[in-house]
Structures are given as structure tokens and as C-alpha cells.
Amino acid sequence: MKKYHAIIFDCGGVIFDFSPTNVFKHWAVKSGKDANSLEHKFEFSETYDKFERGEIHASLFRKHTLKMLGIEIDDEDFDNGWNCLYGDIVPGIEKLLRDLKQHYRLVALTNTNEIHARRWRVVCAPLLHHFEKVFSSHKIHARKPERKAYEIVLEYLNLAPDEVIFLDDNPQFVRAAADMHIKSIQVISFKQMVEELRKLDVVFSSS
């Protein structure tokens, strides 16, 4: 009998690649400023956290961010730049999800916001049907590493923490899940993630 019954996947850095630097490169072109300077000025503030929890509207986040960076660009250029974060789907992840789905319940838990959600749902469109449910921070009003975010997922799954595996590239989010007795793996690469899952005797497809 399998020890684990569900696997929680992060999105960025686990199922698709991302590059924050691309955001600032886009904004730099549109504003005539230096990309490295913009990236250095950007801070993950409480306003950012509130945006990811869905507590404030995109208009307020845009205004706050533009003031922080000292630039003026329109909403379209801001959003297009903000969504330059997203790269390609990680090679091999679609087959892995398909194989794991035969044996485990799969869900996703992602810190995101109303602007990013428009883009990642397009990027991840080929993968979304593999997940029973996607928990987005701006929809559940809680973000990793807040305990509430993990509790919402566990409550939905109706499973004990030690029956679940959590995969995330962020060490802080991994530690928070581990502190709740969820078996947690920090994802460094696709190959490493698969190797770590095998060490846990995770069952893959027999095909």
C-alpha cells in the first residue's frame, strides 16, 4: 500500500521555467531606464504580498510598483512586462504528470496574482488537465509560506500531512511545508526531482 496519496506541485520553477530578469528588461525598454537598476530597486513588499493574496486590485499594485521604480509606463506595457516572467514548460514534466496521475492525486499550489494568472494559464494549458485542482494564492487569499495556504490544500485533499508530498523550488516554502510534517522536496532540476521522488518509493507508470 502506498504511503503517499497526493502530490502538491508548485508551478514556477517546477512545471515551467521563469526569469524575473525578463520583466525588468521589458520595462527598461518601455521606460528608457536601465534594467539592472530597475531590478535592484524592486522590493517584495507587503503591497506585493497583498496583491498575491488578492487583497488589492492590480491598479494599486501597478501604481505602487511604478512609484517604487521611478518610471512611467501604461497599464498594457506594465502587464506585458510583468508577464515576461514566464518561460517554457519544463521538458519531461508532462509525461511525469501523466504517469503520476495514474497513482496519485495531483494538485498545484502557486503564489500568483490576477495579472500573472492570465499568462500562466496559457503557458500551462497543456498541463492543467492533469491537476485535480489548482490553488492560486490570489483566489484562496493565502500565500506560501503562510500556514493557511497549505492547510487549505490539505483540507481539500482530506489527507493527513504525512500522506502528501510537496514539490517547490523555493527553500522557504519547502521548510514551511516540512514544518507541518508534509514530506517536502526542494526542486533544483527536473532530474533531481525525479530522483528524489524515486527515493520516496513513489510509484511511476508501469508503461
Phi and psi restraints in degrees (value plus and minus 20) as a CYANA .aco file:
   2 LYS   PHI     -87.9   -47.9
   2 LYS   PSI     120.0   160.0
   3 LYS   PHI     -95.6   -55.6
   3 LYS   PSI     -56.4   -16.4
   4 TYR   PHI    -124.0   -84.0
   4 TYR   PSI     125.0   165.0
   5 HIS   PHI    -141.7  -101.7
   5 HIS   PSI     -31.4     8.6
   6 ALA   PHI    -171.1  -131.1
   6 ALA   PSI     133.8   173.8
   7 ILE   PHI    -149.2  -109.2
   7 ILE   PSI     107.8   147.8
   8 ILE   PHI    -120.4   -80.4
   8 ILE   PSI     102.2   142.2
   9 PHE   PHI    -123.8   -83.8
   9 PHE   PSI     113.9   153.9
  10 ASP   PHI     -93.9   -53.9
  10 ASP   PSI     147.5   187.5
  11 CYS   PHI    -122.3   -82.3
  11 CYS   PSI     -91.3   -51.3
  12 GLY   PHI     -84.6   -44.6
  12 GLY   PSI     103.6   143.6
  13 GLY   PHI      70.9   110.9
  13 GLY   PSI     -27.2    12.8
  14 VAL   PHI    -142.1  -102.1
  14 VAL   PSI     -71.1   -31.1
  15 ILE   PHI    -126.7   -86.7
  15 ILE   PSI     -38.6     1.4
  16 PHE   PHI    -163.8  -123.8
  16 PHE   PSI     133.8   173.8
  17 ASP   PHI    -100.9   -60.9
  17 ASP   PSI     137.2   177.2
  18 PHE   PHI    -171.3  -131.3
  18 PHE   PSI     136.1   176.1
  19 SER   PHI    -163.4  -123.4
  19 SER   PSI      81.6   121.6
  20 PRO   PHI     -77.3   -37.3
  20 PRO   PSI     -51.1   -11.1
  21 THR   PHI     -77.9   -37.9
  21 THR   PSI     -53.3   -13.3
  22 ASN   PHI     -84.3   -44.3
  22 ASN   PSI     -49.4    -9.4
  23 VAL   PHI     -81.2   -41.2
  23 VAL   PSI     -70.0   -30.0
  24 PHE   PHI     -91.6   -51.6
  24 PHE   PSI     -49.7    -9.7
  25 LYS   PHI     -83.3   -43.3
  25 LYS   PSI     -62.4   -22.4
  26 HIS   PHI     -85.7   -45.7
  26 HIS   PSI     -68.5   -28.5
  27 TRP   PHI     -82.6   -42.6
  27 TRP   PSI     -54.3   -14.3
  28 ALA   PHI     -84.1   -44.1
  28 ALA   PSI     -63.2   -23.2
  29 VAL   PHI     -81.7   -41.7
  29 VAL   PSI     -63.4   -23.4
  30 LYS   PHI     -94.5   -54.5
  30 LYS   PSI     -45.0    -5.0
  31 SER   PHI    -125.8   -85.8
  31 SER   PSI     -32.3     7.7
  32 GLY   PHI      57.1    97.1
  32 GLY   PSI      -2.5    37.5
  33 LYS   PHI    -123.3   -83.3
  33 LYS   PSI     153.9   193.9
  34 ASP   PHI    -105.9   -65.9
  34 ASP   PSI     110.3   150.3
  35 ALA   PHI     -82.4   -42.4
  35 ALA   PSI     -62.8   -22.8
  36 ASN   PHI     -83.9   -43.9
  36 ASN   PSI     -57.3   -17.3
  37 SER   PHI     -85.2   -45.2
  37 SER   PSI     -62.3   -22.3
  38 LEU   PHI     -83.9   -43.9
  38 LEU   PSI     -63.0   -23.0
  39 GLU   PHI     -84.5   -44.5
  39 GLU   PSI     -56.9   -16.9
  40 HIS   PHI     -87.5   -47.5
  40 HIS   PSI     -54.6   -14.6
  41 LYS   PHI     -96.1   -56.1
  41 LYS   PSI     -45.9    -5.9
  42 PHE   PHI     -88.2   -48.2
  42 PHE   PSI     114.0   154.0
  43 GLU   PHI    -145.7  -105.7
  43 GLU   PSI     120.5   160.5
  44 PHE   PHI    -103.5   -63.5
  44 PHE   PSI      62.3   102.3
  45 SER   PHI    -108.3   -68.3
  45 SER   PSI     159.0   199.0
  46 GLU   PHI     -83.6   -43.6
  46 GLU   PSI     -51.3   -11.3
  47 THR   PHI     -83.0   -43.0
  47 THR   PSI     -60.6   -20.6
  48 TYR   PHI     -81.7   -41.7
  48 TYR   PSI     -65.6   -25.6
  49 ASP   PHI     -80.9   -40.9
  49 ASP   PSI     -62.1   -22.1
  50 LYS   PHI     -83.5   -43.5
  50 LYS   PSI     -58.3   -18.3
  51 PHE   PHI     -83.7   -43.7
  51 PHE   PSI     -61.3   -21.3
  52 GLU   PHI     -90.8   -50.8
  52 GLU   PSI     -42.1    -2.1
  53 ARG   PHI    -107.9   -67.9
  53 ARG   PSI     -22.4    17.6
  54 GLY   PHI      54.1    94.1
  54 GLY   PSI       4.0    44.0
  55 GLU   PHI    -110.6   -70.6
  55 GLU   PSI     -36.7     3.3
  56 ILE   PHI    -153.3  -113.3
  56 ILE   PSI     137.2   177.2
  57 HIS   PHI    -100.1   -60.1
  57 HIS   PSI     138.4   178.4
  58 ALA   PHI     -78.0   -38.0
  58 ALA   PSI     -54.0   -14.0
  59 SER   PHI     -81.8   -41.8
  59 SER   PSI     -58.7   -18.7
  60 LEU   PHI     -90.6   -50.6
  60 LEU   PSI     -58.6   -18.6
  61 PHE   PHI     -85.5   -45.5
  61 PHE   PSI     -62.0   -22.0
  62 ARG   PHI     -79.6   -39.6
  62 ARG   PSI     -69.1   -29.1
  63 LYS   PHI     -78.9   -38.9
  63 LYS   PSI     -65.2   -25.2
  64 HIS   PHI     -81.7   -41.7
  64 HIS   PSI     -64.9   -24.9
  65 THR   PHI     -88.8   -48.8
  65 THR   PSI     -62.4   -22.4
  66 LEU   PHI     -84.4   -44.4
  66 LEU   PSI     -58.2   -18.2
  67 LYS   PHI     -86.0   -46.0
  67 LYS   PSI     -61.9   -21.9
  68 MET   PHI     -78.8   -38.8
  68 MET   PSI     -62.3   -22.3
  69 LEU   PHI    -107.1   -67.1
  69 LEU   PSI     -36.1     3.9
  70 GLY   PHI      51.1    91.1
  70 GLY   PSI      18.6    58.6
  71 ILE   PHI    -149.6  -109.6
  71 ILE   PSI     144.5   184.5
  72 GLU   PHI    -150.7  -110.7
  72 GLU   PSI      93.6   133.6
  73 ILE   PHI    -160.0  -120.0
  73 ILE   PSI     139.2   179.2
  74 ASP   PHI    -100.3   -60.3
  74 ASP   PSI     151.3   191.3
  75 ASP   PHI     -80.3   -40.3
  75 ASP   PSI     -59.1   -19.1
  76 GLU   PHI     -84.6   -44.6
  76 GLU   PSI     -65.1   -25.1
  77 ASP   PHI     -87.2   -47.2
  77 ASP   PSI     -55.9   -15.9
  78 PHE   PHI     -82.3   -42.3
  78 PHE   PSI     -70.8   -30.8
  79 ASP   PHI     -86.4   -46.4
  79 ASP   PSI     -60.0   -20.0
  80 ASN   PHI     -82.5   -42.5
  80 ASN   PSI     -60.1   -20.1
  81 GLY   PHI     -87.5   -47.5
  81 GLY   PSI     -65.1   -25.1
  82 TRP   PHI     -77.7   -37.7
  82 TRP   PSI     -53.7   -13.7
  83 ASN   PHI    -110.6   -70.6
  83 ASN   PSI     -19.3    20.7
  84 CYS   PHI     -90.4   -50.4
  84 CYS   PSI     -26.2    13.8
  85 LEU   PHI     -75.0   -35.0
  85 LEU   PSI     -56.6   -16.6
  86 TYR   PHI    -102.5   -62.5
  86 TYR   PSI     115.3   155.3
  87 GLY   PHI    -130.8   -90.8
  87 GLY   PSI    -167.4  -127.4
  88 ASP   PHI    -108.9   -68.9
  88 ASP   PSI     141.6   181.6
  89 ILE   PHI     -84.5   -44.5
  89 ILE   PSI     118.1   158.1
  90 VAL   PHI     -82.7   -42.7
  90 VAL   PSI     106.3   146.3
  91 PRO   PHI     -76.9   -36.9
  91 PRO   PSI     111.1   151.1
  92 GLY   PHI      74.1   114.1
  92 GLY   PSI     -35.6     4.4
  93 ILE   PHI     -89.3   -49.3
  93 ILE   PSI     -54.4   -14.4
  94 GLU   PHI     -84.5   -44.5
  94 GLU   PSI     -63.6   -23.6
  95 LYS   PHI     -85.6   -45.6
  95 LYS   PSI     -59.7   -19.7
  96 LEU   PHI     -80.6   -40.6
  96 LEU   PSI     -66.1   -26.1
  97 LEU   PHI     -82.1   -42.1
  97 LEU   PSI     -61.5   -21.5
  98 ARG   PHI     -82.3   -42.3
  98 ARG   PSI     -61.3   -21.3
  99 ASP   PHI     -89.3   -49.3
  99 ASP   PSI     -66.1   -26.1
 100 LEU   PHI     -85.6   -45.6
 100 LEU   PSI     -51.9   -11.9
 101 LYS   PHI     -83.1   -43.1
 101 LYS   PSI     -42.5    -2.5
 102 GLN   PHI     -89.6   -49.6
 102 GLN   PSI     -38.3     1.7
 103 HIS   PHI    -145.5  -105.5
 103 HIS   PSI     -38.9     1.1
 104 TYR   PHI    -156.4  -116.4
 104 TYR   PSI     135.8   175.8
 105 ARG   PHI     -99.9   -59.9
 105 ARG   PSI     111.0   151.0
 106 LEU   PHI    -134.7   -94.7
 106 LEU   PSI     109.1   149.1
 107 VAL   PHI    -154.6  -114.6
 107 VAL   PSI     144.5   184.5
 108 ALA   PHI    -141.9  -101.9
 108 ALA   PSI     124.3   164.3
 109 LEU   PHI    -150.2  -110.2
 109 LEU   PSI      93.3   133.3
 110 THR   PHI    -151.3  -111.3
 110 THR   PSI     116.3   156.3
 111 ASN   PHI    -100.1   -60.1
 111 ASN   PSI      97.9   137.9
 112 THR   PHI    -172.5  -132.5
 112 THR   PSI    -190.5  -150.5
 113 ASN   PHI    -175.0  -135.0
 113 ASN   PSI     155.4   195.4
 114 GLU   PHI     -85.9   -45.9
 114 GLU   PSI     -48.4    -8.4
 115 ILE   PHI     -97.0   -57.0
 115 ILE   PSI     -69.2   -29.2
 116 HIS   PHI     -82.9   -42.9
 116 HIS   PSI     -55.8   -15.8
 117 ALA   PHI     -79.8   -39.8
 117 ALA   PSI     -50.4   -10.4
 118 ARG   PHI     -83.9   -43.9
 118 ARG   PSI     -53.6   -13.6
 119 ARG   PHI    -108.6   -68.6
 119 ARG   PSI     -66.8   -26.8
 120 TRP   PHI     -87.4   -47.4
 120 TRP   PSI     -46.7    -6.7
 121 ARG   PHI     -88.6   -48.6
 121 ARG   PSI     -44.8    -4.8
 122 VAL   PHI     -98.4   -58.4
 122 VAL   PSI     -67.6   -27.6
 123 VAL   PHI     -77.6   -37.6
 123 VAL   PSI     -62.4   -22.4
 124 CYS   PHI    -112.7   -72.7
 124 CYS   PSI     -15.1    24.9
 125 ALA   PHI     -69.1   -29.1
 125 ALA   PSI     -61.0   -21.0
 126 PRO   PHI     -88.4   -48.4
 126 PRO   PSI     -33.5     6.5
 127 LEU   PHI    -126.8   -86.8
 127 LEU   PSI     -41.6    -1.6
 128 LEU   PHI     -80.4   -40.4
 128 LEU   PSI     -50.7   -10.7
 129 HIS   PHI     -89.1   -49.1
 129 HIS   PSI     -33.3     6.7
 130 HIS   PHI     -98.0   -58.0
 130 HIS   PSI     -38.4     1.6
 131 PHE   PHI    -116.6   -76.6
 131 PHE   PSI     112.6   152.6
 132 GLU   PHI     -82.9   -42.9
 132 GLU   PSI     -57.1   -17.1
 133 LYS   PHI    -180.1  -140.1
 133 LYS   PSI     126.4   166.4
 134 VAL   PHI    -131.6   -91.6
 134 VAL   PSI     103.0   143.0
 135 PHE   PHI    -120.1   -80.1
 135 PHE   PSI      89.9   129.9
 136 SER   PHI    -121.1   -81.1
 136 SER   PSI     113.7   153.7
 137 SER   PHI     -76.2   -36.2
 137 SER   PSI     -58.6   -18.6
 138 HIS   PHI     -94.2   -54.2
 138 HIS   PSI     -33.4     6.6
 139 LYS   PHI    -114.9   -74.9
 139 LYS   PSI     -54.9   -14.9
 140 ILE   PHI    -113.5   -73.5
 140 ILE   PSI     -24.0    16.0
 141 HIS   PHI      39.1    79.1
 141 HIS   PSI      18.8    58.8
 142 ALA   PHI    -177.5  -137.5
 142 ALA   PSI     124.4   164.4
 143 ARG   PHI    -150.8  -110.8
 143 ARG   PSI     128.1   168.1
 144 LYS   PHI     -80.8   -40.8
 144 LYS   PSI     119.3   159.3
 145 PRO   PHI    -115.7   -75.7
 145 PRO   PSI       2.7    42.7
 146 GLU   PHI     -85.6   -45.6
 146 GLU   PSI     115.0   155.0
 147 ARG   PHI     -75.9   -35.9
 147 ARG   PSI     -56.7   -16.7
 148 LYS   PHI     -77.0   -37.0
 148 LYS   PSI     -57.9   -17.9
 149 ALA   PHI     -80.3   -40.3
 149 ALA   PSI     -65.4   -25.4
 150 TYR   PHI     -90.4   -50.4
 150 TYR   PSI     -57.5   -17.5
 151 GLU   PHI     -83.4   -43.4
 151 GLU   PSI     -57.8   -17.8
 152 ILE   PHI     -81.7   -41.7
 152 ILE   PSI     -61.6   -21.6
 153 VAL   PHI     -88.4   -48.4
 153 VAL   PSI     -65.1   -25.1
 154 LEU   PHI     -81.7   -41.7
 154 LEU   PSI     -59.4   -19.4
 155 GLU   PHI     -83.9   -43.9
 155 GLU   PSI     -61.3   -21.3
 156 TYR   PHI     -82.5   -42.5
 156 TYR   PSI     -64.9   -24.9
 157 LEU   PHI     -90.2   -50.2
 157 LEU   PSI     -43.2    -3.2
 158 ASN   PHI      36.9    76.9
 158 ASN   PSI      25.4    65.4
 159 LEU   PHI    -148.1  -108.1
 159 LEU   PSI     134.0   174.0
 160 ALA   PHI     -94.2   -54.2
 160 ALA   PSI     133.0   173.0
 161 PRO   PHI     -73.6   -33.6
 161 PRO   PSI     -58.0   -18.0
 162 ASP   PHI     -98.6   -58.6
 162 ASP   PSI     -15.4    24.6
 163 GLU   PHI    -121.6   -81.6
 163 GLU   PSI     -14.0    26.0
 164 VAL   PHI    -147.5  -107.5
 164 VAL   PSI     125.3   165.3
 165 ILE   PHI    -131.2   -91.2
 165 ILE   PSI     118.6   158.6
 166 PHE   PHI    -139.6   -99.6
 166 PHE   PSI     111.4   151.4
 167 LEU   PHI    -140.9  -100.9
 167 LEU   PSI     104.4   144.4
 168 ASP   PHI    -176.0  -136.0
 168 ASP   PSI     128.1   168.1
 169 ASP   PHI    -106.5   -66.5
 169 ASP   PSI     -33.1     6.9
 170 ASN   PHI    -110.5   -70.5
 170 ASN   PSI      97.4   137.4
 171 PRO   PHI     -81.5   -41.5
 171 PRO   PSI     -52.9   -12.9
 172 GLN   PHI     -85.7   -45.7
 172 GLN   PSI     -61.0   -21.0
 173 PHE   PHI     -90.1   -50.1
 173 PHE   PSI     -54.6   -14.6
 174 VAL   PHI     -86.3   -46.3
 174 VAL   PSI     -63.9   -23.9
 175 ARG   PHI     -82.6   -42.6
 175 ARG   PSI     -60.3   -20.3
 176 ALA   PHI     -82.6   -42.6
 176 ALA   PSI     -61.0   -21.0
 177 ALA   PHI     -88.3   -48.3
 177 ALA   PSI     -62.0   -22.0
 178 ALA   PHI     -82.7   -42.7
 178 ALA   PSI     -55.3   -15.3
 179 ASP   PHI     -84.1   -44.1
 179 ASP   PSI     -40.4    -0.4
 180 MET   PHI    -115.0   -75.0
 180 MET   PSI     -10.6    29.4
 181 HIS   PHI      51.7    91.7
 181 HIS   PSI       3.5    43.5
 182 ILE   PHI    -108.2   -68.2
 182 ILE   PSI     110.8   150.8
 183 LYS   PHI     -85.6   -45.6
 183 LYS   PSI      96.3   136.3
 184 SER   PHI    -143.2  -103.2
 184 SER   PSI     120.1   160.1
 185 ILE   PHI    -144.8  -104.8
 185 ILE   PSI     106.9   146.9
 186 GLN   PHI    -103.1   -63.1
 186 GLN   PSI     101.4   141.4
 187 VAL   PHI    -105.8   -65.8
 187 VAL   PSI      98.8   138.8
 188 ILE   PHI    -120.6   -80.6
 188 ILE   PSI     -57.7   -17.7
 189 SER   PHI    -175.2  -135.2
 189 SER   PSI     145.5   185.5
 190 PHE   PHI     -82.0   -42.0
 190 PHE   PSI     -66.2   -26.2
 191 LYS   PHI     -80.0   -40.0
 191 LYS   PSI     -65.2   -25.2
 192 GLN   PHI     -83.5   -43.5
 192 GLN   PSI     -60.2   -20.2
 193 MET   PHI     -80.5   -40.5
 193 MET   PSI     -65.3   -25.3
 194 VAL   PHI     -82.6   -42.6
 194 VAL   PSI     -62.6   -22.6
 195 GLU   PHI     -81.9   -41.9
 195 GLU   PSI     -60.8   -20.8
 196 GLU   PHI     -86.6   -46.6
 196 GLU   PSI     -57.9   -17.9
 197 LEU   PHI     -85.0   -45.0
 197 LEU   PSI     -59.3   -19.3
 198 ARG   PHI     -84.4   -44.4
 198 ARG   PSI     -55.4   -15.4
 199 LYS   PHI     -83.1   -43.1
 199 LYS   PSI     -45.6    -5.6
 200 LEU   PHI    -109.4   -69.4
 200 LEU   PSI     -12.1    27.9
 201 ASP   PHI      41.1    81.1
 201 ASP   PSI      12.9    52.9
 202 VAL   PHI     -85.7   -45.7
 202 VAL   PSI     117.0   157.0
 203 VAL   PHI    -106.6   -66.6
 203 VAL   PSI     104.1   144.1
 204 PHE   PHI    -121.3   -81.3
 204 PHE   PSI     153.0   193.0
 205 SER   PHI     -79.6   -39.6
 205 SER   PSI     124.3   164.3
 206 SER   PHI    -101.0   -61.0
 206 SER   PSI     -28.1    11.9
